[in-house]
Amino acid sequence: MAWKSVWRVGRVIGPLPCVSQWGRSLCPSTSRTLIKPTRLPTPLLPYACPVTPVELSRTVLRAVRCAVDEGELNVVVPVRAVVTLPGPGGCGDYATNIALQLARPAGRSARQVAEILRPHLTRSDGVADVAITGPGFLNFRLGGGAGAALVREIQLQGDVYGHGDVLAGQIVPLLIPYDIRAEVVADALVRIVAAQGGRAEVQHLHAPRIQPPRIHPPRIHPPHVETPRTEPPHTELTHPEAPHAHPSRPKPTPLRPTPAREDPTPLGPDAGRWALLYPASHDRPRISADHLLQRESNPLFRVRYAHARARALIRNAAALGCTGDPGDVPGDVPGVDELVGALAGYPAVLTQAALHRAPDRLARHLVTTADALLAFQHTVLPLGDEKPSAAHRARLALAEAAGTVLAGGLSLLGISAPDYL
């Protein structure tokens, strides 16, 4: 009999045999119901500022339209402008290649097009600075209310901040072998796909069958007798390791991450899952006691410690009679630019993790967010005889938002986020 398990949002159907007892301990979703978190609607901000890549894309198109209307560029305004996180050599919070896209139609170099668009972009609300790097990439640094609006959005959406609908109504079938790492990766993808509005169905490859040795009996030639030929019943041939195809279902996506050589059970559920999820799918996971060390060299410790520090800042601020209030934090505060950029880029990372079936992207982004928060935390509370001010309340709100994002990301990976560490 072919073993098969189907994971649905809200319930689990069918048996899910793990390769061993320790396999089940690292796959908590096999024993509990998965509930898709409800995505809150995007709040209407009190003022318009390009916080997300989508809003920045509209700002870029408006700048191109202004340049065309003023006769600086002779091009057709494109339908959309791609805005992403800055690549190698870039700077700021976001970047776009719109100048490279318009260089040929405009009959100019990409750098000249970028120089034309830069003044229009710097006058936009929510953009503090625009820098040109490389052949003509435009890099944005957010400001003028962008950080405050971002914090308000995270406060309103809570743990479901960053969830989207890019996979709304889609079924994502995953075909995995009987391996502990494949089980853990698929378990995380069930949550990540659900956070994007989809539904992941996990199916297992057939267990290998052990064929008994064949014993060939002596050949005895019977007398020749003519027998009428009968056509065998028609059977549909399928791949021995693939489930039966269904015309209305998408083709299963094979998920074969490089297995671990060691047993991750001694690390415990959280460290064991992190050890299997943090490396890229093609990298072999390193199972060692380093994942349990409470040191700066341990990425998991930094992420959980940063979340615990965010909670501690809230408690200590409450003792001083101070609460968080979203506001603009100056860019000269250590770690603020990196932290705002990491929080703003979190939704895009979740989308890419779901589309590419890569939970390691989410894990690495949580490390980036944690490092930025740990560098920023020392500026949150007043020092000495200093009284709490609006600046402290704005920094506290930003730290609280970072803690919310860290907790939500760890939850999608199936890892706990303790308030005390």
Secondary structure, 3 states (H helix, E strand, C coil): CCCCCEEECCEEECCCCCCCHHHHHCCHHHCCCCCCCCCCCCCCCCCCCCCCHHHHHHHHHHHHHHHHHCCCCCCCCCCCCCEECCCCCCCCCEEECHHHHHHHHHCCCHHHHHHHHHHHHHCCCCEEEEEEECCCEEEEEECCCHHHHHHHHHHHHHHHCCCCCCCCCCEEEEEECCCHHHHHHHHHHHHHHHHCCCEEEEEECCCCCCCCCCCCCCCCCCCCCCCCCCCCCCCCCCCCCCCCCCCCCCCCEECCCCCCCCCCHHHHHHHHHHHHHCCCCCCCCCCCHHHHCCCCCCHHHHHHHHHHHHHHHHHHHHHCCCCCCCCCCCCCCCCHHHHHHHHHHHHHHHHHHHHCCCHHHHHHHHHHHHHHHHHHHHHCCCCCCCCCCHHHHHHHHHHHHHHHHHHHHHHHHCCCCCCCC
